[in-house]
Amino acid sequence: MGNSPRIHLNLNVRGLPQSATLAINEKSARMMSEGKEVFKLGLGQSPFPVPQPVVDELKVNAHQKNYLPVMGLPELRAAVADYHRRTEGIDYTEDDILIGPGSKELMFILQLVYYGDLVIPTPSWVSYAPQAQIVGRHIRWIPTHLANGLKLTPMELDKLCAKDPERPRILILNYPNNPSGTTYNIEELKAIAEVAKKYRTILLSDEIYGELHHEGKHLSIARFYPEGTIISSGLSKWCGAGGWRLGTFAFPKQLHWLRDAMAVVASETFTSTSAPIQYAAIRAFRTGPEIEHYLRQSRRILKRIGQYFHQSLKSMEVSVPRPKGGFYLFANFNAFRSELRKRGIYNSLDFCDRLLEETGVAILPGSVFGCEEDELSARIAYVDFDGARTLAAIESLGPQDEPDMEFLVLHCPKIVTSIERICHWLSECK
Ligand code: GLU
């Protein structure tokens, strides 16, 4: 022991656990390797394969070996700018785009270079707050309410900003939302944009699930506050390529100073994003009929499963907003509090541990999304199905036909069993 190095950890990381999304994935994998049956509704990983034209492009570019420019491959930056121009009508150019190894890394660097508070609604994705903690920023949580689908309201934002109007802040707005699956309509976006503008708050609009809006009707808030909004996106969710690690930021001209500062940190840290992946991503962001079709079919499947989970939970009197995009829902089991207590379950962590132990269903506790420890809430990622098989199967349905229960039982059996198990487990509480 005498000669082992002493432990000197930065105070900001001391005691910080591994990110909950990755920890639950590794725990589930471990349990499966021990022969246990696990329903993997913990990590939010797209079940769909990367679209074939994008995979083909990666194969063709496997030989690309050089370091690329820090800000990203110029053709890819142009393709991303075109993509946002096409989908949002905002006049981005190649110059406005920064490419990184996942939007998560770009978010971290943004928080590092910008000196201001981080403002996020409760619940919010698991990594925003720990990133702020690592770089030593203050975190301001804004409460949300089940009655309006756990969405940030302009009033609550105004209330927070009015306390110290000149304070520099970054607000992260994420929609379709992780963890709730809800999204904002045009009026809500305009109203939030107005408050952000009033206080010159920088808006980081995390739109990584934008293409997975179940009706294909995602709108960027950048339309209403272009000068102060950065749009964050990437390949992980809509393109099924989480493990490829490619994220994008789109900046307005007014925030190029932030882009430049981030590029300096990028040059001293990750250098540049993987070359073959960047070449393949050009194909993804150019989209086209084949990718549009893939997206339409992915949305149909996610919408159906989201509805099914939502209805099943509602029938058990669980409070849960209806998911409108992406592949999550956020359920509140407070109505079961006294019954759960009798089983020794006092908080969301107990709830998820016991659910996993007793049913094999892995989900994440509300506490890792910033909710009070004793709130009995949890995120369910409805992704444990074979995306390739389900995409192939939906081809046999007419374009207007909704996949029925038989379709789900046949093609997404783990999805059906997992929600049945959750409901049965809850019914045993009564
Ligand atoms: N965004 C995904 C999730 O919330 C996983 C990726 C990650 O957390 O790094 O589950």
Boltz pocket constraint, residues with backbone or C-beta under 6 A from the ligand:
constraints:
  - pocket:
      binder: B
      contacts: [[A, 19], [A, 21], [A, 22], [A, 42], [A, 43], [A, 44], [A, 45], [A, 104], [A, 125], [A, 126], [A, 127], [A, 178]]
      max_distance: 6.0
